[in-house]
Amino acid sequence: MSVFKACALMVRFTVLFASAVETAKTKEEKHKAYHNLGNTFMLEKNYAGAVDAYKNALRNNPSDDETRYNYALAKKKQKENPP
């Protein structure tokens, strides 16, 4: 896969998950959408966006250990890579 195609695919995922956040009705749907959006931001190295997305995921499901781990990792990466 070319770099261009990989970047285009990441943009599509970001748009898809951002749309899922907007259409989610239940706390569980919102949690999954924000979690996946955070994962996409991490792949893009958009650590500030990932921190916000994981934080919102945790607001909808504070007991999810995977999201809590990802949130901590995103905060660490954000600190190591300031804008």
N, C-alpha and C positions, 0 to 999 in steps of 0.2 A: 504494500500500500504506500502510495506516495505521501509526502509530508502534506501536500495540499489537500489530498483526500482525507487524511487523518484530522487535519484542522477543521475541514468542513464537517466532518462527522461529529467532532466535539461541539461545534457551534450548534448543530442540529440537536444534540443531546441537551445542551444548555437551554435551548428554546423549548424543547419538549418538557423538561422537568420544571421550568419556570411556568409553563402553561398548566402543568399538573398541579402546581402549588395554587394557582388561581382558581382551578375548578374543584379542588379537593373540598369535600363537605365534612367528613368525619375527622376526628383527631388522628386516627390511625392513617388515613389517607394523607393528611397534611404532614404527619411525621415521615412517612415513606418518601413523599415528594421532596421535602426539604433535605432529607438524608441523601437522596440520589442527586439532588442539585449540589449539595456539598461535595459529593464524590466527583462530580463533573468539574467543579471549580478547582478541586485539588489536582486533577489531571491537567488543567490549564495553568496551574501554579498561581491561581488567583486565591491566595490564602485568606485575604480579608473577606472575600465573598464566601469562602468555605466556612470560616468562623461564624459568620452571620447565619448561614444556612443550617449548620449543625446546631447552633444555639436555638434557632426556631424549631428544629426537629425535636430537641430536648424539651422545649416548652410543651410540645404535644405528646411526648412520651419520655418522661424523665427517668424511667427505669431501663432504658436501652443502653446496655454496656458498650455495644459496638459504636453507637453514635457518640457516646461519652469519650471513648478512646479516640475516634476520628476528630472530635472537637479539640481534644488536648494536643493531638498531633498537628492540626491546622494552626493552633495558637503557637506552638513551638516553631513551626516552619515560618510563620508570619514574623516572629521575633528574630529568627535567623536571617530572614530576607526582607528587610524593611523596604518600603516603596522608594 
